[in-house]
């Protein structure tokens, strides 16, 4: 049990003293970047799906 308590104490010190947390503006910029990349990826996947669906419809109607 002593090792576990020591682990928790060391973890707390590391999280509060040694970790460099990003600033709020940096965090917002990263979040916006992730959202934009997700939207772009979703649009690309949607376009590929749409084109493939129409291609298959065209092939099956021959």
N, CA, C and O atoms as a DFTB+ gen file, in Angstrom:
248 C
 N C O
     1  1       0.817      -1.196       0.000
     2  2       0.000       0.000       0.000
     3  2       0.862       1.262       0.000
     4  3       0.476       2.285      -0.566
     5  1       2.002       1.185       0.622
     6  2       2.913       2.327       0.699
     7  2       3.394       2.736      -0.704
     8  3       3.521       3.923      -1.005
     9  1       3.660       1.731      -1.558
    10  2       4.114       2.027      -2.917
    11  2       3.036       2.772      -3.706
    12  3       3.331       3.689      -4.471
    13  1       1.802       2.366      -3.509
    14  2       0.697       3.001      -4.216
    15  2       0.539       4.464      -3.787
    16  3       0.355       5.341      -4.631
    17  1       0.611       4.724      -2.495
    18  2       0.512       6.091      -1.984
    19  2       1.675       6.924      -2.505
    20  3       1.484       8.078      -2.889
    21  1       2.860       6.363      -2.523
    22  2       4.029       7.062      -3.050
    23  2       3.850       7.364      -4.542
    24  3       4.215       8.440      -5.017
    25  1       3.296       6.421      -5.252
    26  2       3.025       6.618      -6.682
    27  2       2.062       7.786      -6.888
    28  3       2.287       8.631      -7.754
    29  1       0.995       7.835      -6.098
    30  2       0.030       8.924      -6.217
    31  2       0.674      10.276      -5.907
    32  3       0.427      11.258      -6.607
    33  1       1.486      10.327      -4.873
    34  2       2.164      11.577      -4.521
    35  2       3.092      12.037      -5.633
    36  3       3.082      13.209      -6.009
    37  1       3.895      11.118      -6.161
    38  2       4.825      11.464      -7.236
    39  2       4.078      11.878      -8.503
    40  3       4.506      12.788      -9.213
    41  1       2.980      11.217      -8.776
    42  2       2.179      11.590      -9.942
    43  2       1.624      12.992      -9.793
    44  3       1.632      13.771     -10.746
    45  1       1.138      13.321      -8.597
    46  2       0.600      14.657      -8.348
    47  2       1.676      15.730      -8.526
    48  3       1.428      16.769      -9.137
    49  1       2.859      15.475      -7.995
    50  2       3.957      16.433      -8.137
    51  2       4.321      16.598      -9.600
    52  3       4.559      17.715     -10.061
    53  1       4.365      15.514     -10.321
    54  2       4.725      15.593     -11.740
    55  2       3.683      16.380     -12.524
    56  3       4.030      17.210     -13.364
    57  1       2.404      16.119     -12.250
    58  2       1.343      16.822     -12.976
    59  2       1.280      18.305     -12.634
    60  3       0.934      19.118     -13.491
    61  1       1.606      18.667     -11.410
    62  2       1.485      20.074     -11.007
    63  2       2.768      20.873     -11.175
    64  3       2.708      22.088     -11.364
    65  1       3.913      20.234     -11.112
    66  2       5.188      20.968     -11.142
    67  2       6.006      20.773     -12.416
    68  3       6.690      21.694     -12.862
    69  1       5.939      19.590     -12.996
    70  2       6.854      19.275     -14.103
    71  2       6.210      19.339     -15.485
    72  3       6.902      19.568     -16.477
    73  1       4.914      19.142     -15.563
    74  2       4.235      19.134     -16.858
    75  2       4.006      20.565     -17.319
    76  3       3.586      21.421     -16.541
    77  1       4.285      20.812     -18.584
    78  2       4.009      22.117     -19.172
    79  2       2.669      22.040     -19.892
    80  3       2.544      21.391     -20.930
    81  1       1.681      22.705     -19.332
    82  2       0.341      22.678     -19.912
    83  2       0.236      23.746     -20.985
    84  3       0.837      24.812     -20.853
    85  1      -0.528      23.476     -22.059
    86  2      -0.671      24.485     -23.118
    87  2      -1.519      25.664     -22.638
    88  3      -2.339      25.540     -21.728
    89  1      -1.296      26.797     -23.273
    90  2      -2.101      27.971     -22.944
    91  2      -3.499      27.797     -23.535
    92  3      -3.732      26.942     -24.389
    93  1      -4.418      28.630     -23.056
    94  2      -5.805      28.522     -23.524
    95  2      -5.895      28.794     -25.021
    96  3      -6.624      28.092     -25.722
    97  1      -5.184      29.780     -25.524
    98  2      -5.238      30.090     -26.955
    99  2      -4.624      28.965     -27.787
   100  3      -5.119      28.646     -28.868
   101  1      -3.560      28.373     -27.287
   102  2      -2.946      27.239     -27.983
   103  2      -3.905      26.052     -28.028
   104  3      -3.995      25.348     -29.033
   105  1      -4.608      25.845     -26.936
   106  2      -5.586      24.759     -26.870
   107  2      -6.728      24.999     -27.845
   108  3      -7.182      24.070     -28.513
   109  1      -7.195      26.239     -27.931
   110  2      -8.259      26.577     -28.870
   111  2      -7.802      26.379     -30.307
   112  3      -8.548      25.846     -31.128
   113  1      -6.585      26.803     -30.615
   114  2      -6.062      26.631     -31.971
   115  2      -5.970      25.159     -32.343
   116  3      -6.299      24.774     -33.465
   117  1      -5.528      24.348     -31.414
   118  2      -5.435      22.911     -31.678
   119  2      -6.816      22.305     -31.888
   120  3      -6.999      21.462     -32.766
   121  1      -7.779      22.725     -31.095
   122  2      -9.143      22.205     -31.228
   123  2      -9.742      22.595     -32.577
   124  3     -10.405      21.786     -33.226
   125  1      -9.508      23.827     -32.992
   126  2     -10.014      24.281     -34.292
   127  2      -9.354      23.499     -35.413
   128  3     -10.024      23.103     -36.367
   129  1      -8.069      23.273     -35.313
   130  2      -7.358      22.490     -36.324
   131  2      -7.927      21.077     -36.431
   132  3      -8.113      20.568     -37.537
   133  1      -8.202      20.448     -35.308
   134  2      -8.770      19.097     -35.312
   135  2     -10.163      19.105     -35.931
   136  3     -10.499      18.209     -36.705
   137  1     -10.973      20.101     -35.601
   138  2     -12.322      20.181     -36.173
   139  2     -12.286      20.379     -37.680
   140  3     -13.039      19.734     -38.410
   141  1     -11.415      21.270     -38.152
   142  2     -11.306      21.520     -39.592
   143  2     -10.809      20.265     -40.318
   144  3     -11.342      19.905     -41.367
   145  1      -9.802      19.608     -39.769
   146  2      -9.286      18.387     -40.385
   147  2     -10.367      17.302     -40.413
   148  3     -10.470      16.560     -41.390
   149  1     -11.164      17.204     -39.362
   150  2     -12.245      16.213     -39.323
   151  2     -13.299      16.503     -40.377
   152  3     -13.794      15.588     -41.036
   153  1     -13.642      17.775     -40.537
   154  2     -14.636      18.141     -41.552
   155  2     -14.106      17.852     -42.950
   156  3     -14.836      17.325     -43.790
   157  1     -12.862      18.186     -43.205
   158  2     -12.263      17.914     -44.518
   159  2     -12.251      16.418     -44.795
   160  3     -12.605      15.985     -45.892
   161  1     -11.851      15.633     -43.814
   162  2     -11.815      14.183     -43.985
   163  2     -13.221      13.634     -44.222
   164  3     -13.403      12.747     -45.056
   165  1     -14.211      14.148     -43.503
   166  2     -15.592      13.691     -43.686
   167  2     -16.091      14.013     -45.089
   168  3     -16.777      13.200     -45.708
   169  1     -15.751      15.194     -45.590
   170  2     -16.177      15.586     -46.942
   171  2     -15.499      14.703     -47.992
   172  3     -16.137      14.290     -48.961
   173  1     -14.229      14.417     -47.805
   174  2     -13.515      13.552     -48.757
   175  2     -14.124      12.149     -48.763
   176  3     -14.331      11.569     -49.829
   177  1     -14.407      11.610     -47.593
   178  2     -15.006      10.270     -47.524
   179  2     -16.401      10.275     -48.137
   180  3     -16.769       9.336     -48.843
   181  1     -17.184      11.326     -47.874
   182  2     -18.514      11.432     -48.460
   183  2     -18.424      11.485     -49.992
   184  3     -19.202      10.823     -50.679
   185  1     -17.483      12.264     -50.527
   186  2     -17.329      12.385     -51.975
   187  2     -16.923      11.055     -52.593
   188  3     -17.436      10.683     -53.648
   189  1     -16.014      10.340     -51.957
   190  2     -15.611       9.030     -52.470
   191  2     -16.788       8.069     -52.449
   192  3     -16.979       7.313     -53.402
   193  1     -17.572       8.081     -51.394
   194  2     -18.737       7.215     -51.284
   195  2     -19.764       7.553     -52.363
   196  3     -20.326       6.656     -52.992
   197  1     -20.007       8.836     -52.572
   198  2     -20.970       9.281     -53.570
   199  2     -20.522       8.864     -54.977
   200  3     -21.318       8.344     -55.759
   201  1     -19.254       9.093     -55.287
   202  2     -18.744       8.716     -56.608
   203  2     -18.779       7.200     -56.812
   204  3     -19.154       6.725     -57.883
   205  1     -18.392       6.450     -55.795
   206  2     -18.398       4.999     -55.912
   207  2     -19.825       4.475     -56.074
   208  3     -20.058       3.551     -56.853
   209  1     -20.779       5.055     -55.348
   210  2     -22.178       4.634     -55.467
   211  2     -22.695       4.868     -56.882
   212  3     -23.340       3.997     -57.466
   213  1     -22.411       6.041     -57.427
   214  2     -22.871       6.344     -58.785
   215  2     -22.157       5.488     -59.824
   216  3     -22.763       5.087     -60.818
   217  1     -20.891       5.207     -59.606
   218  2     -20.164       4.339     -60.520
   219  2     -20.754       2.939     -60.523
   220  3     -20.922       2.337     -61.584
   221  1     -21.069       2.418     -59.347
   222  2     -21.665       1.088     -59.266
   223  2     -23.063       1.066     -59.902
   224  3     -23.416       0.097     -60.574
   225  1     -23.854       2.116     -59.697
   226  2     -25.174       2.188     -60.346
   227  2     -25.019       2.171     -61.862
   228  3     -25.764       1.480     -62.556
   229  1     -24.047       2.934     -62.378
   230  2     -23.817       2.978     -63.814
   231  2     -23.378       1.600     -64.342
   232  3     -23.859       1.154     -65.384
   233  1     -22.487       0.946     -63.640
   234  2     -21.999      -0.369     -64.067
   235  2     -23.128      -1.402     -64.049
   236  3     -23.232      -2.216     -64.966
   237  1     -23.979      -1.376     -63.010
   238  2     -25.058      -2.352     -62.900
   239  2     -26.176      -2.122     -63.902
   240  3     -26.922      -3.051     -64.212
   241  1     -26.310      -0.898     -64.416
   242  2     -27.360      -0.642     -65.389
   243  2     -26.904      -0.962     -66.819
   244  3     -27.711      -0.867     -67.744
   245  1     -25.671      -1.328     -67.020
   246  2     -25.207      -1.682     -68.375
   247  2     -25.777      -2.995     -68.828
   248  3     -25.491      -3.442     -69.939
